[in-house]
Amino acid sequence: MSISQKLVLDIETVGEDFDSLDKATQESLTRWIKRESADDEEYKIALEDLKNGLGFSPLTAEIVAIGMLDYHKNEGAVYFQAPGEKLEETKEEGITFKPMAEKEMLEKFWDAAKHYQVFITFNGRGFDVPFLMIRSAVHGIRPTKDLLRGRYLYQHNPDALHIDLLEQLTFYGATRRKGSLHLWTRSFGILSPKASGVTGDDVGPLFKKKKYLEIAKYNVGDLRATRALYEKWETYLRF
């Protein structure tokens, strides 16, 4: 496994504006909270939570950044959306920042994935990879690797081993509390991606403010933290 090409990956997403959705879609999304809310006040709170959570589903959101970090080289790229802005490609500390539309981001990601055998994520099975695959299908793009096959490491496909650190560190969910990437990095003495003052909850507001490069740089923090956490897991917990 030591000679395999390893890729750390992470994505950022932004949900659609609820008020701009058609009535049928709004009704479909709110049907369950209408049934479960005891009164108007409770419904308003639930509706606000729903609006803030649209970015978690590929049905109501799109990918605004895809980050990739070559594990051995410790270099990579972040593809990111910057609609309406004429940003140039830049490079900083081994990371190339490339603005492009979602479809192009996905095409380039799957093309790059062909050259790797091991894919490292934090909660990638629960979020990043399903999101990547569904959004790719929406754009008529076929993934080049099956990154969801073989959840357990002994079942892995030799062509695409996906190591989801959240699953490994919680022993496939055996522990009661899973913990966020911030909590895991904090415990292991790794610089948290939240150290810059930006969190995942800030991505949507930053996108609205056209702070596209700021989102891309936040993504790099996730990549670096995930890489460092993988090193801890591989050194002390992998058998």
Secondary structure, DSSP 8 states (H G I E B T S, - for coil): -TTS-EEEEEEEEEE--GGGS-HHHHHHHHHHHHHH-SSHHHHHHHHHHHHHTGGG-TTSEEEEEEEEEETTTTEEEEEE--TT-----EEETTEEEEE--HHHHHHHHHHHHTT-SEEEESSIIIIIHHHHHHHHHHTT---SS-TTS-SSGGG-BTTBEEEEHHHHHTTTTTSS----HHHHHHHTT---GGGGS--GGGHHHHHHTT-HHHHHHHHHHHHHHHHHHHHHHHHHT--
